[in-house]
Amino acid sequence: MRVRFPAMSAAIASGVIVTAIFSQWIAAHAQTNTTAPSNALGAGAVVDAAGNLRVPDGYRTAYESLGSWAIAADQGKGAKELHLVYASPGTIAAYRKDGRFPDGTVLVKEVFQPAIEQKTTGTVSRAGTLKGWFVMVKGENGRYPDNQMWGDGWGWSWFDAGNPTKTTSKNYKTDCLGCHVPARGSDWVYVEGYQPLKR
Ligand code: HEC
């Protein structure tokens, strides 16, 4: 037993190292396949072969936070809606370099019905009930020309809270574009709301 113990622990130790290296490789590989902006279009994490979008898995931990918007209530205190905007990894660094969203960039806007409460700071509006998501995916060179949710350099879609994989949008021109006209000069994105994009 005295002889076998060191041999066994050496075998176990090398097994542990191999496993560690392998799981690191898997982690690195999984990340490039699911979250890197350049793979959003190809690998199918967010866009399928026909160009249909979905809400990316795990964006709350894997994506970068761009900023938030509060829509004022028509009457009384507090917000009537809260919007939290996220971008796929690498977006902030790339945008700060040349003021452009790289091909494959994914933007996710969460829409919340706020909960309005009294806190020690005052009347607060915090994220309450999720209503759903707006998703935009940057696709240069007129991708998916047959898909009504693609055009003007982006794929566009809305998803109800219960169904992050299937959009209820029919046509980006009627469902999205009109409202984004004021942001046309910044590639249809309301960049003034996103502090991290500022240099
Ligand atoms: C009623 C007008 C309106 C409609 C319709 C609309 N948007 Fe927007 N969208 C805005 C405004 C204004 C902002 C920024 C301020 C805010 O969120 O209130 C915004 C922000 C966004 C953002 C965050 C990034 C950005 O552009 O600032 C995404 C993503 C987005 N919209 C996607 C969509 C998609 C996809 C559709 C169609 C399915 C759509 N929007 C339809 C007005 C609209």
Residues whose N, C-alpha, C, O or C-beta is under 5 A from the ligand:
A	BS01	HEC	W69 H83 V85 L107 V108 K109 F134 V135 M136 W156 S157 W158 S169 D175 C176 C179 W188 V189 Y190 V191
